[in-house]
Amino acid sequence: MKLRSIMALVTIASACPATAQTRTQIDAAYSPEFDRCMKSGDAARGVTVGIMDCTGAENILQDARLNQTYRDAMARRDAHGKTALRAVQRDWIKHRDATCRNASQAAGGGSASGIVYSSCFLDETIRRTIWLKNRQ
């Protein structure tokens, strides 16, 4: 089983809510670079620093994708729609942060907590990007 799949299972079991996006859709949105990173070096050996390096780089990429999708969605809305989307997005950020913080705490501390938090953050960011794309 892929390390990312294991992290995702831990995250889901720990507190991430059910959403309309499937695990397959989320996994498909990860970059090929992330998969290569996780299969090589320290990450492949399960070393926390290596895993966090991979997830950190992927977080930057997925955040950029989310921001572009959000800008595209905003560009398609009138003033009222922009105000509404901005409010919903701010609420989602609070929800994402709380969800991932709870998942991390449920992991019981230690290095696993950081991995769970980062994995949850990635999955939630990808989920949101998919959600925004589906509403453009």
Secondary structure, 3 states (H helix, E strand, C coil): CCHHHHHHHHHHHHCCCCCCCCHHHHHHHCCHHHHHHHCCHHHHCCCHHHHHHHHHHHHHHHHHHHHHHHHHHHHCCCHHHHHHHHHHHHHHHHHHHHHHHHHHHHCCCCHHHHHHHHHHHHHHHHHHHHHHHCCC
